Amino acid sequence: MKGLNDLKNKKYIFTSKSINRIYNEKFSNPYVLEDGEIIKNFDNVKRIYSYLIENNVNRKDTIYGVGGGTVTDLIGFIGTTFKRGIKFEFYPTTLLAQVDAAIGGKNAIDYEGIKNIIGTFNIPDNVIIDPLTVISQKDENYREGIIEAFKVAIIDGNISLFLDNIEKLKKRNLGTIIDIIKYSVRVKLNIVSKDPFDDNLRRLLNLGHTLGHAFESFTGTSHGLSVGWGIKKEIELFGKNIDLKSKKLIIEFLENIIPEEILNKDVDMDKLKKYIVQDKKINSNNKIDIPIIEKIGKVDLKSFDSKDVVSLFT
Ligand SMILES: NC(=O)c1ccc[n+]([C@@H]2O[C@H](COP(=O)([O-])OP(=O)(O)OC[C@H]3O[C@@H](n4cnc5c(N)ncnc54)[C@H](O)[C@@H]3O)[C@@H](O)[C@H]2O)c1
């Protein structure tokens, strides 16, 4: 079975501080970054390019990104651009990275305060998922992963895998975690293989992101939990056609996973509107495509005038 142990004798391992602290004995040659979103910047790209040049890394070598989605996004970007592309592999260590960020070939850094604005599409040579790593994650970050995986299940249909196992999932039962990782990865890869460059089908994965992004920017709540908040709010605003039972099942699950203080956060709707109209998914005709749940297992992209979305809040 493959896992972090495979890294024992590898070179060019890029990881972040907390992962290095927890799993250090597995890495022989780590390059250690800070933790979190701040690492996805040009300074780190330049530093790592220089490090690769100093070490004569060539296209036969492989670099390894070991960490959450921030590490895999950064190392994927470097792997696809250095010497026009070298080999790179991911060892995602958060549930969110295992079910989402490390899967599907999007690599990116942030620039001028805009998330993921500079990036590439290119799949890694290998993604090794060691589900045991999830055990040491902070609870809030672990729950972000559950929500991103649940989002995929709403699109595909098998939400009972989540609903029937919610307590085990919360207690990080390894068997349940493995089941949801396998399920979400299979569904995401199926979607991505049909639309690798985000032209149509893949955009369904933005479910909950329109209001979720606005909420994230406005309140500073973490991304995954904001997406959960966004799915709930979007169902309340756009979900008049969803049958009551499905609506109830989805909302109850989200309310069970998202901490109460986030669900009950006081949101100034006028201020939130400002963030919605700044959404980078709004096109030059002021239209925005929003994935709308018709029923569990059927989500469609609907085009809205951004003004109409904003007016829903009044
Ligand atoms: N490329 C894509 O398709 C895609 C999709 C979704 C999200 N993303 C990106 O993923 C990033 C978010 O990923 P994330 O939630 O994994 O955040 P993260 O990488 O910031 O990790 C969260 C925190 O947990 C720590 N950590 C990681 N693994 C741990 C472990 N096993 N035990 C204890 N601590 C651990 C990290 O050091 C960090 O402090 C964002 O930058 C987002 O843009 C990319």
The ligand as a Gaussian input file, in Angstrom:
#p B3LYP/6-31G(d) Opt

LIG

0 1
 N       -6.466000      23.168000      -7.520000
 C       -7.718000      22.973000      -7.205000
 O       -8.516000      22.416000      -7.966000
 C       -8.207000      23.422000      -5.856000
 C       -9.473000      23.035000      -5.398000
 C       -9.863000      23.408000      -4.120000
 C       -9.010000      24.174000      -3.326000
 N       -7.794000      24.543000      -3.820000
 C       -6.879000      25.320000      -2.994000
 O       -6.582000      24.568000      -1.833000
 C       -6.193000      25.463000      -0.794000
 C       -6.850000      25.023000       0.502000
 O       -6.369000      23.733000       0.840000
 P       -6.376000      23.191000       2.336000
 O       -7.722000      23.344000       2.928000
 O       -5.774000      21.847000       2.303000
 O       -5.509000      24.271000       3.122000
 P       -3.961000      24.347000       3.550000
 O       -3.074000      23.777000       2.539000
 O       -3.750000      25.748000       3.957000
 O       -3.935000      23.433000       4.843000
 C       -4.612000      23.877000       5.994000
 C       -3.691000      23.870000       7.226000
 O       -3.533000      22.523000       7.675000
 C       -2.146000      22.192000       7.794000
 N       -2.077000      20.777000       7.488000
 C       -2.029000      20.167000       6.283000
 N       -2.076000      18.846000       6.430000
 C       -2.162000      18.590000       7.762000
 C       -2.248000      17.415000       8.534000
 N       -2.299000      16.217000       7.961000
 N       -2.313000      17.528000       9.875000
 C       -2.299000      18.742000      10.480000
 N       -2.214000      19.910000       9.797000
 C       -2.152000      19.821000       8.439000
 C       -1.471000      23.113000       6.804000
 O       -0.124000      23.282000       7.093000
 C       -2.284000      24.386000       6.956000
 O       -1.870000      25.117000       8.077000
 C       -6.586000      26.854000      -1.244000
 O       -5.434000      27.557000      -1.613000
 C       -7.458000      26.603000      -2.478000
 O       -7.370000      27.654000      -3.418000
 C       -7.378000      24.177000      -5.048000

